[in-house]
C-alpha cells in the first residue's frame, strides 16, 4: 500500500463529525490548560493587588489616624494644663476613643503581618506609659487659674512615643514598598503567561485549521465542485471523491443520483414531446370552447329576440281578435283569449329572465372597488314605487363596506332580495326589512343579512329556493318566474361568496351572504349610510 493510499485510508476511517470532534477536543484541552495557568497567575495578581489595596494601604491610613489621635490627646492635655479649662480635655477624651478604634482596625488589617503588629504593640505601650505616667495625673487635678505648668517627664514620655511613631511609619512604608514590588512582579508574570497563551492558541489554531482543511475541507470542496458541475448540466461528469467516511458516502449517493438522472432524462425528453403535443391539442380545444361560448352567447341573444317576436304577434293578434269579434264570443272564448295573451306575456318575461341569468358573470366584466352603500341606494331607487306603495320600512346599517365587484350585478342582488322580502310579506302587516353587516376576522369575509317579517320559508325548502324555476307558491298567490333567487346565488358566487337562508330565524325570512373583503383595512373601505331610512 502506497503512502497516499495509507493516508486516504486513515482519513476515511472517521466521519466529518468525528474529525471535528477530535479537533474541538484538542482545542478544548489547550484552552483548559491555558485557562488553568492563566487563572492561577491572574488569581495571584489579584491576591497581591487586594492585599495592597484592601489591607496594607488602609492599615497605613489607620496608622496615621491612630497617631493623630495620640497627638490630639497630647494637645488637649497641654491646653488643659495651661488654661485649666475643662473643654480642652474633649480632644483628649475623643482621641482615646479614636485611638482604640484605629488600633482595632489596624490589627484586623495586619493580622498576617506580625512585625507590623509588634510595632503597633510597642507604640501602644509607649502611649500607655505617657498616659499613665503623665496625662492621667495632670488631668486629675485642675490647675489654678492664670497659672501654667509643664513637666519634663511628660515631654520625655511623648518623645519616646514619637520615636515609636517613626518606627511604625517606616515599617508601614516598607510593607507598602514590598507589596508594590510583589505586585509588579505578579503583573510581569501575568503578562508573560497570557502572551504565551495567546501564542500557543494561535499556533494550535493554525495547526488545527490546516489539519481540518486537508482532512475535511478539501474533500468537501471537491465534492461541491463536482456536484455543481453536474448541476450545471454536465451529467456525464463522474463524481468520485476520497475523504472522510460520510463525505465518500454522500459522493457515492450523488454519483448514484447522477446516473439515475441521466437515465430519467432520456425518458423525460420523450415524455416532453408527448406533453408538447397534448398542450397543442389543449390550446386548440380551449380556442374552440371560447369560439363555441361566443356563438352560444350570440345564439341566446338572437334566439331571445326571435322567440319574443312570435310571442308579441300571438299576444297582439289575440287582442285584435278579442277587439273585433269580442261581441260574437261567449265568456269561455274571451277567457281562452285572456289565457293566450297571459301565456305569451309570461313567456316573454321568462325569456328575459333566462337571458339575465345566462349573462351573469359572462357578459359583465366591469369589476371595480365600489361601496355597497351606493349599490344599495341604486336598488332602493329602482324599487321605490313598490316600497312606497306597500309602506315598507327598511332599516340600514350605519356603515357598509367597499368590495371589489360589478356595480350592476351587486345592485341587482340587493334589488332582488329586498323586492323578494316585500313581495312575500305577511298580509295586513307592514313590511319591515333590516340589513346588517359584519366582518368575519377568521375568514376575512364580509357577512351580510337581509331579514324581513314576512311569511318565511320552511327549513326543508332552504336549498330548493335557489334552484332556477323552483316555486313554493301557486302563481295566483304570488307572481314571478322563480328565477330571482337563482340569479342572487349566481351573483354572489361570481364574486367569490356564498348565500344561504338562516333557518334559526323565526320572525320571517333572513337571507345571509358573504363577499370577500378588499386587501386594505375595512375601516378605510367603508362609506357611511344613514342608520335608519324608511320608505313610506
C-alpha positions as CSV (number, residue, x, y, z in Angstrom):
1,X,0.0,0.0,0.0
2,X,1.4,3.4,-1.0
3,X,1.7,6.4,1.3
4,X,-1.2,8.2,-0.5
5,X,-3.4,5.2,-0.1
6,X,-2.5,4.8,3.5
7,X,-3.3,8.5,4.2
8,X,-6.6,8.2,2.3
9,X,-7.5,5.0,4.2
10,X,-6.7,6.8,7.5
11,X,-8.8,9.8,6.7
12,X,-11.7,7.6,5.6
13,X,-11.8,5.8,8.9
14,X,-13.6,8.7,10.5
15,X,-16.6,10.9,9.6
16,X,-16.5,14.7,9.3
17,X,-18.3,14.9,12.6
18,X,-15.6,12.7,14.3
19,X,-12.8,14.8,12.8
20,X,-14.4,18.0,14.1
21,X,-14.9,16.4,17.5
22,X,-11.2,15.5,17.6
23,X,-10.2,19.0,16.6
24,X,-12.6,20.5,19.1
25,X,-11.3,18.2,21.8
26,X,-7.7,19.2,21.1
27,X,-8.7,22.9,21.2
28,X,-10.6,22.2,24.5
29,X,-7.5,20.6,26.1
30,X,-5.3,23.5,25.1
31,X,-7.9,26.0,26.3
32,X,-8.4,24.2,29.6
33,X,-4.6,24.1,30.3
34,X,-4.2,27.7,29.3
35,X,-7.3,28.7,31.3
36,X,-5.9,26.9,34.4
37,X,-2.5,28.6,34.1
38,X,-4.0,32.0,33.3
39,X,-6.4,31.7,36.1
40,X,-3.6,30.9,38.5
41,X,-1.4,33.9,37.6
42,X,-4.4,36.2,37.4
43,X,-5.6,35.0,40.9
44,X,-2.1,35.6,42.2
45,X,-2.0,39.1,40.8
46,X,-5.5,39.7,42.3
47,X,-4.4,38.5,45.7
48,X,-1.4,40.8,45.7
49,X,-3.5,43.7,44.5
50,X,-6.2,43.0,47.1
51,X,-3.6,42.8,49.9
52,X,-2.1,46.1,48.9
53,X,-5.4,48.0,48.3
54,X,-7.6,46.3,50.9
55,X,-5.0,45.7,53.7
56,X,-1.7,47.4,53.6
57,X,-2.7,50.9,52.3
58,X,-5.8,51.1,54.6
59,X,-3.6,50.0,57.5
60,X,-1.2,52.8,56.7
61,X,-4.1,55.2,56.8
62,X,-5.3,53.8,60.1
63,X,-1.8,54.1,61.5
64,X,-1.7,57.8,60.7
65,X,-5.2,58.1,62.2
66,X,-4.0,56.3,65.4
67,X,-1.0,58.6,65.7
68,X,-3.1,61.7,65.1
69,X,-5.5,60.6,67.9
70,X,-2.5,60.5,70.3
71,X,-1.3,63.9,69.1
72,X,-4.8,65.3,69.7
73,X,-4.7,63.8,73.2
74,X,-1.3,65.5,73.9
75,X,-2.7,68.8,72.6
76,X,-5.8,68.6,74.8
77,X,-3.7,67.8,77.9
78,X,-1.3,70.7,77.2
79,X,-4.2,73.1,76.7
80,X,-5.8,72.0,79.9
81,X,-2.6,72.4,81.9
82,X,-2.2,76.0,80.5
83,X,-5.8,77.2,80.9
84,X,-7.3,74.9,83.4
85,X,-10.4,74.9,81.2
86,X,-12.3,71.6,81.1
87,X,-13.3,72.0,77.5
88,X,-9.7,71.4,76.4
89,X,-10.0,67.9,77.7
90,X,-12.5,67.0,75.0
91,X,-9.8,66.3,72.3
92,X,-8.1,64.1,74.9
93,X,-11.2,62.1,75.5
94,X,-12.2,61.9,71.8
95,X,-8.6,60.9,70.9
96,X,-8.7,57.9,73.3
97,X,-11.8,56.6,71.6
98,X,-10.4,57.2,68.1
99,X,-7.1,55.6,69.1
100,X,-9.0,52.4,70.3
101,X,-11.0,52.2,67.0
102,X,-7.9,52.7,64.9
103,X,-5.9,50.1,66.8
104,X,-8.6,47.5,66.3
105,X,-8.8,48.3,62.6
106,X,-5.0,48.0,62.2
107,X,-4.9,44.6,64.0
108,X,-7.7,43.4,61.7
109,X,-5.9,44.6,58.5
110,X,-2.4,43.4,59.5
111,X,-3.4,40.1,61.0
112,X,-0.9,38.3,58.8
113,X,2.0,40.7,59.5
114,X,3.4,40.0,63.0
115,X,6.2,42.5,62.6
116,X,3.8,45.4,62.0
117,X,1.7,44.3,64.9
118,X,4.8,44.2,67.1
119,X,5.5,47.8,66.1
120,X,1.9,48.7,67.0
121,X,2.2,47.0,70.4
122,X,5.4,48.9,71.1
123,X,3.8,52.2,70.2
124,X,0.7,51.4,72.3
125,X,3.0,50.5,75.2
126,X,4.7,53.9,74.9
127,X,1.3,55.6,74.6
128,X,0.1,53.8,77.8
129,X,3.2,54.9,79.7
130,X,2.7,58.5,78.6
131,X,-0.9,58.4,79.6
132,X,-0.4,56.7,82.9
133,X,2.8,58.4,83.8
134,X,1.8,61.9,82.9
135,X,-1.6,62.6,81.3
136,X,-3.8,60.8,83.9
137,X,-2.1,62.7,86.8
138,X,-2.3,66.1,85.1
139,X,-5.9,65.8,84.1
140,X,-7.0,64.5,87.5
141,X,-6.3,67.9,89.3
142,X,-7.4,71.2,87.7
143,X,-4.6,73.9,87.8
144,X,-5.2,77.3,89.4
145,X,-6.5,79.9,87.0
146,X,-3.7,82.0,85.5
147,X,-1.0,79.5,86.2
148,X,0.8,77.3,83.7
149,X,2.5,74.1,84.5
150,X,4.8,71.9,82.4
151,X,6.5,68.7,83.0
152,X,9.8,67.5,81.6
153,X,8.5,64.0,82.4
154,X,5.6,64.4,80.0
155,X,7.7,65.7,77.2
156,X,10.2,62.9,77.7
157,X,7.5,60.2,77.6
158,X,5.8,61.7,74.5
159,X,9.2,62.0,72.7
160,X,9.6,58.2,73.3
161,X,6.1,57.8,71.8
162,X,7.1,59.9,68.7
163,X,10.1,57.6,68.2
164,X,7.7,54.7,68.2
165,X,5.6,56.6,65.6
166,X,8.7,56.9,63.4
167,X,9.5,53.2,63.6
168,X,5.8,52.4,62.9
169,X,5.7,54.7,59.8
170,X,9.0,53.2,58.5
171,X,7.6,49.7,58.9
172,X,4.4,50.6,57.0
173,X,6.4,52.2,54.3
174,X,8.5,49.1,53.9
175,X,5.3,46.9,53.8
176,X,3.8,49.1,51.1
177,X,7.0,49.0,49.1
178,X,7.3,45.2,49.4
179,X,3.6,44.8,48.2
180,X,4.2,47.1,45.3
181,X,7.3,45.2,44.2
182,X,5.4,41.9,44.5
183,X,2.5,43.3,42.5
184,X,4.8,44.5,39.8
185,X,6.4,41.0,39.6
186,X,3.0,39.4,39.5
187,X,1.9,41.7,36.7
188,X,5.0,40.9,34.7
189,X,4.4,37.2,35.2
190,X,0.7,37.5,34.3
191,X,1.5,39.4,31.0
192,X,4.2,36.9,30.1
193,X,1.9,33.9,30.7
194,X,-1.0,35.5,28.8
195,X,1.2,36.4,25.9
196,X,2.5,32.8,25.8
197,X,-1.1,31.5,26.0
198,X,-2.2,33.7,23.0
199,X,0.8,32.5,21.0
200,X,0.0,28.8,21.9
201,X,-3.7,29.4,20.9
202,X,-2.7,30.9,17.6
203,X,-0.2,28.2,16.8
204,X,-2.7,25.5,17.8
205,X,-5.5,27.1,15.9
206,X,-3.4,27.4,12.7
207,X,-2.2,23.8,13.0
208,X,-5.8,22.6,13.5
209,X,-7.1,24.7,10.7
210,X,-4.5,23.2,8.3
211,X,-5.4,19.8,9.6
212,X,-9.2,20.4,9.0
213,X,-8.5,21.8,5.6
214,X,-6.5,18.8,4.5
215,X,-8.7,16.2,6.0
216,X,-12.2,17.7,5.6
217,X,-12.4,21.0,3.7
218,X,-10.6,19.7,0.5
219,X,-12.8,16.6,0.1
220,X,-15.9,18.6,0.7
221,X,-14.7,21.3,-1.8
222,X,-14.0,18.6,-4.4
223,X,-17.5,17.1,-3.8
224,X,-19.1,20.6,-4.1
225,X,-17.2,21.4,-7.3
226,X,-18.2,18.0,-8.9
227,X,-21.8,18.4,-7.8
228,X,-22.0,22.0,-9.2
229,X,-20.5,20.7,-12.5
230,X,-23.2,18.1,-12.7
231,X,-25.8,20.6,-11.6
232,X,-24.8,23.0,-14.4
233,X,-25.7,20.3,-17.0
234,X,-22.6,18.1,-17.4
235,X,-24.3,14.9,-16.5
236,X,-21.5,12.8,-17.9
237,X,-19.0,14.0,-15.3
238,X,-18.1,11.2,-12.9
239,X,-18.3,12.0,-9.2
240,X,-15.6,10.2,-7.2
241,X,-14.3,11.9,-4.0
242,X,-12.0,10.5,-1.3
243,X,-12.2,11.8,2.2
244,X,-14.0,11.2,5.5
245,X,-16.4,8.3,5.6
246,X,-19.6,10.4,5.4
247,X,-18.2,12.6,2.6
248,X,-17.4,9.5,0.5
249,X,-20.9,8.2,1.3
250,X,-22.5,11.4,0.1
251,X,-20.3,11.3,-3.0
252,X,-21.4,7.8,-3.8
253,X,-25.1,8.8,-3.3
254,X,-24.7,11.8,-5.6
255,X,-23.0,9.7,-8.2
256,X,-25.9,7.2,-8.0
257,X,-28.3,10.1,-8.3
258,X,-26.4,11.4,-11.4
259,X,-26.6,8.0,-13.0
260,X,-30.3,7.8,-12.3
261,X,-30.9,11.4,-13.6
262,X,-29.1,10.5,-16.9
263,X,-31.4,7.5,-17.3
264,X,-34.5,9.5,-16.4
265,X,-33.5,12.4,-18.6
266,X,-33.9,10.3,-21.7
267,X,-37.3,9.2,-20.6
268,X,-38.4,12.7,-19.7
269,X,-37.4,14.0,-23.1
270,X,-39.7,11.5,-24.7
271,X,-42.5,12.5,-22.3
272,X,-41.8,16.1,-23.0
273,X,-42.5,15.6,-26.7
274,X,-45.8,13.9,-25.8
275,X,-46.7,16.7,-23.4
276,X,-46.0,19.3,-26.1
277,X,-48.4,17.6,-28.4
278,X,-51.0,17.4,-25.7
279,X,-50.5,21.1,-24.9
280,X,-51.1,22.0,-28.5
281,X,-54.3,19.9,-28.5
282,X,-55.5,21.6,-25.3
283,X,-54.8,25.0,-26.8
284,X,-56.8,24.1,-29.8
285,X,-59.7,22.8,-27.6
286,X,-59.6,26.0,-25.5
287,X,-59.8,28.2,-28.5
288,X,-62.7,26.0,-29.8
289,X,-64.5,26.3,-26.5
290,X,-64.0,30.1,-26.5
291,X,-65.4,30.3,-30.0
292,X,-68.3,28.0,-29.0
293,X,-69.2,30.1,-26.0
294,X,-69.2,33.2,-28.2
295,X,-71.5,31.6,-30.6
296,X,-73.8,30.4,-27.8
297,X,-74.0,34.0,-26.4
298,X,-74.9,35.2,-29.9
299,X,-77.4,32.4,-30.3
300,X,-79.0,33.2,-26.9
301,X,-79.4,36.9,-27.8
302,X,-80.8,36.1,-31.3
303,X,-83.0,33.3,-30.0
304,X,-84.4,35.6,-27.3
305,X,-85.4,38.2,-29.9
306,X,-86.6,35.6,-32.4
307,X,-88.7,33.9,-29.8
308,X,-90.2,37.1,-28.4
309,X,-91.3,38.3,-31.9
310,X,-93.8,35.4,-32.4
311,X,-95.0,35.8,-28.9
312,X,-95.6,39.5,-29.4
313,X,-97.6,38.6,-32.6
314,X,-99.6,36.0,-30.7
315,X,-100.5,38.4,-28.0
316,X,-101.3,41.2,-30.4
317,X,-103.5,39.1,-32.7
318,X,-105.3,37.6,-29.7
319,X,-106.0,41.1,-28.5
320,X,-107.2,42.2,-32.0
321,X,-109.3,39.0,-32.2
322,X,-111.0,40.0,-28.9
323,X,-111.4,43.6,-30.0
324,X,-113.0,42.7,-33.4
325,X,-115.0,39.6,-32.6
326,X,-115.5,40.2,-28.9
327,X,-119.2,40.7,-29.2
328,X,-119.5,37.4,-31.0
329,X,-117.6,35.4,-28.4
330,X,-119.1,33.9,-25.3
331,X,-117.4,34.1,-21.8
332,X,-115.5,31.0,-22.4
333,X,-114.0,32.3,-25.7
334,X,-112.9,35.5,-24.0
335,X,-111.4,33.5,-21.2
336,X,-109.4,31.5,-23.7
337,X,-108.1,34.6,-25.4
338,X,-107.1,36.0,-22.0
339,X,-105.2,32.8,-21.3
340,X,-103.3,33.0,-24.6
341,X,-102.4,36.7,-24.0
342,X,-101.3,36.0,-20.4
343,X,-99.2,32.9,-21.5
344,X,-97.5,34.9,-24.2
345,X,-96.6,37.7,-21.8
346,X,-95.3,35.3,-19.2
347,X,-93.3,33.6,-21.9
348,X,-91.7,36.9,-22.7
349,X,-90.8,37.5,-19.1
350,X,-89.4,34.0,-18.8
351,X,-87.2,34.5,-21.8
352,X,-85.9,37.9,-20.5
353,X,-85.2,36.3,-17.1
354,X,-83.4,33.4,-18.7
355,X,-81.2,35.9,-20.7
356,X,-80.4,37.7,-17.4
357,X,-79.5,34.5,-15.7
358,X,-77.2,33.4,-18.5
359,X,-75.4,36.7,-18.7
360,X,-74.4,36.9,-15.1
361,X,-70.7,36.7,-14.9
362,X,-70.2,36.3,-18.6
363,X,-71.1,39.5,-20.4
364,X,-70.3,41.8,-17.5
365,X,-66.6,42.0,-16.7
366,X,-66.6,45.5,-15.2
367,X,-65.2,44.8,-11.7
368,X,-64.1,47.8,-9.6
369,X,-63.8,48.9,-6.0
370,X,-67.2,50.2,-5.0
371,X,-69.0,51.0,-1.8
372,X,-72.0,48.7,-1.3
373,X,-73.9,51.7,0.1
374,X,-74.1,53.1,-3.5
375,X,-75.4,49.9,-5.0
376,X,-78.0,49.6,-2.2
377,X,-79.1,53.1,-2.8
378,X,-79.5,52.4,-6.5
379,X,-81.5,49.2,-5.8
380,X,-83.8,51.1,-3.4
381,X,-84.3,53.8,-6.1
382,X,-85.2,51.2,-8.7
383,X,-88.0,49.7,-6.5
384,X,-89.0,52.9,-4.8
385,X,-92.5,52.7,-6.2
386,X,-93.0,49.3,-4.6
387,X,-91.6,50.5,-1.3
388,X,-93.9,53.5,-1.3
389,X,-96.9,51.5,-2.4
390,X,-96.5,49.0,0.4
391,X,-95.4,51.5,3.1
392,X,-92.3,49.3,3.7
393,X,-89.8,50.3,6.4
394,X,-86.2,49.5,5.7
395,X,-83.5,49.7,8.4
396,X,-79.9,50.0,7.1
397,X,-76.6,49.7,9.0
398,X,-74.6,52.9,9.8
399,X,-71.8,51.8,7.6
400,X,-71.5,49.5,4.6
401,X,-68.0,48.4,3.4
402,X,-66.4,48.6,0.0
403,X,-65.9,45.4,-2.1
404,X,-64.4,44.6,-5.5
405,X,-67.2,43.7,-7.9
406,X,-69.6,44.6,-10.6
407,X,-71.8,47.5,-9.6
408,X,-74.7,46.4,-11.8
409,X,-74.7,42.9,-10.5
410,X,-74.5,44.0,-6.9
411,X,-77.4,46.4,-7.4
412,X,-79.4,43.6,-8.9
413,X,-78.5,41.4,-5.9
414,X,-79.9,44.0,-3.4
415,X,-82.9,44.7,-5.6
416,X,-83.9,41.0,-5.8
417,X,-83.5,40.3,-2.1
418,X,-85.4,43.4,-0.9
419,X,-88.1,43.1,-3.6
420,X,-88.5,39.4,-2.6
421,X,-88.9,40.4,1.1
422,X,-91.6,42.9,0.1
423,X,-93.3,40.5,-2.2
424,X,-93.7,37.7,0.3
425,X,-94.9,39.9,3.1
426,X,-97.5,38.9,5.7
427,X,-101.0,40.0,4.9
428,X,-102.3,43.0,6.9
429,X,-98.7,43.6,8.2
430,X,-96.4,46.5,7.1
431,X,-93.2,45.0,5.7
432,X,-90.2,45.7,7.9
433,X,-86.8,44.8,6.4
434,X,-83.4,45.0,8.2
435,X,-80.0,45.0,6.5
436,X,-76.9,44.2,8.7
437,X,-73.2,43.5,8.0
438,X,-70.1,42.4,10.0
439,X,-66.6,41.3,9.2
440,X,-65.6,37.7,10.0
441,X,-62.0,38.1,11.2
442,X,-61.3,34.4,10.8
443,X,-62.2,34.2,7.1
444,X,-61.6,37.8,6.0
445,X,-65.2,37.9,4.5
446,X,-67.9,40.4,5.0
447,X,-71.1,38.7,6.0
448,X,-74.4,40.5,5.2
449,X,-78.0,39.7,6.2
450,X,-81.4,40.8,4.9
451,X,-84.2,40.0,7.3
452,X,-87.9,40.6,7.0
453,X,-91.1,39.9,8.9
454,X,-92.8,38.1,6.0
455,X,-94.3,34.7,5.6
456,X,-91.0,32.9,6.0
457,X,-89.6,29.8,4.3
458,X,-89.7,26.3,5.8
459,X,-86.3,24.8,6.6
460,X,-86.8,21.9,4.3
461,X,-87.0,24.3,1.3
462,X,-83.9,26.3,2.3
463,X,-81.9,24.9,-0.6
464,X,-84.7,24.5,-3.1
465,X,-85.5,28.2,-3.4
466,X,-82.1,28.9,-5.1
467,X,-82.8,26.4,-7.9
468,X,-83.9,28.0,-11.1
469,X,-87.7,27.9,-11.8
470,X,-88.4,26.4,-8.4
471,X,-91.5,27.9,-6.8
472,X,-93.0,27.3,-3.4
473,X,-96.4,29.0,-4.0
474,X,-99.2,29.0,-6.6
475,X,-98.7,31.6,-9.4
476,X,-102.1,33.0,-8.5
477,X,-100.9,33.8,-5.0
478,X,-97.5,35.2,-5.8
479,X,-96.4,36.1,-9.3
480,X,-92.9,35.6,-10.8
481,X,-90.9,33.1,-12.7
482,X,-88.9,31.6,-9.8
483,X,-85.6,32.8,-11.1
484,X,-84.8,35.7,-8.8
485,X,-83.0,33.9,-6.0
486,X,-81.2,31.7,-8.6
487,X,-79.8,35.0,-10.0
488,X,-78.8,36.1,-6.5
489,X,-76.9,32.9,-5.9
490,X,-75.1,33.2,-9.2
491,X,-74.1,36.8,-8.5
492,X,-72.8,36.0,-5.0
493,X,-70.8,33.0,-6.2
494,X,-69.5,35.0,-9.1
495,X,-68.0,37.5,-6.6
496,X,-66.4,34.7,-4.5
497,X,-69.0,34.4,-1.7
498,X,-71.9,32.2,-0.8
499,X,-75.6,32.7,0.1
500,X,-78.0,30.8,2.3
501,X,-81.2,31.1,4.4
502,X,-80.8,31.4,8.2
503,X,-83.1,28.7,9.4
504,X,-82.7,29.7,13.0
505,X,-84.5,33.0,12.3
506,X,-88.2,32.6,13.1
507,X,-89.6,36.1,12.6
508,X,-89.9,35.8,8.9
509,X,-87.1,35.1,6.4
510,X,-83.4,36.1,6.8
511,X,-81.0,35.7,3.9
512,X,-77.3,35.7,4.6
513,X,-74.5,36.1,2.1
514,X,-70.7,36.7,2.1
515,X,-68.4,38.8,0.0
516,X,-64.6,38.9,0.1
517,X,-63.1,42.0,1.9
518,X,-60.6,44.0,-0.1
519,X,-56.9,43.9,0.7
520,X,-57.0,47.3,2.6
521,X,-58.4,47.9,6.0
522,X,-62.2,47.7,6.4
523,X,-62.2,51.0,8.2
524,X,-60.8,52.8,5.2
525,X,-63.1,50.9,2.8
526,X,-66.4,51.8,4.4
527,X,-68.8,54.5,3.3
528,X,-71.4,56.0,5.6
529,X,-75.1,55.2,5.2
530,X,-77.9,56.7,7.3
531,X,-78.6,54.4,10.3
532,X,-82.3,54.3,9.7
533,X,-84.0,55.2,6.5
534,X,-87.6,54.4,5.9
535,X,-89.5,54.4,2.6
536,X,-93.1,55.4,3.3
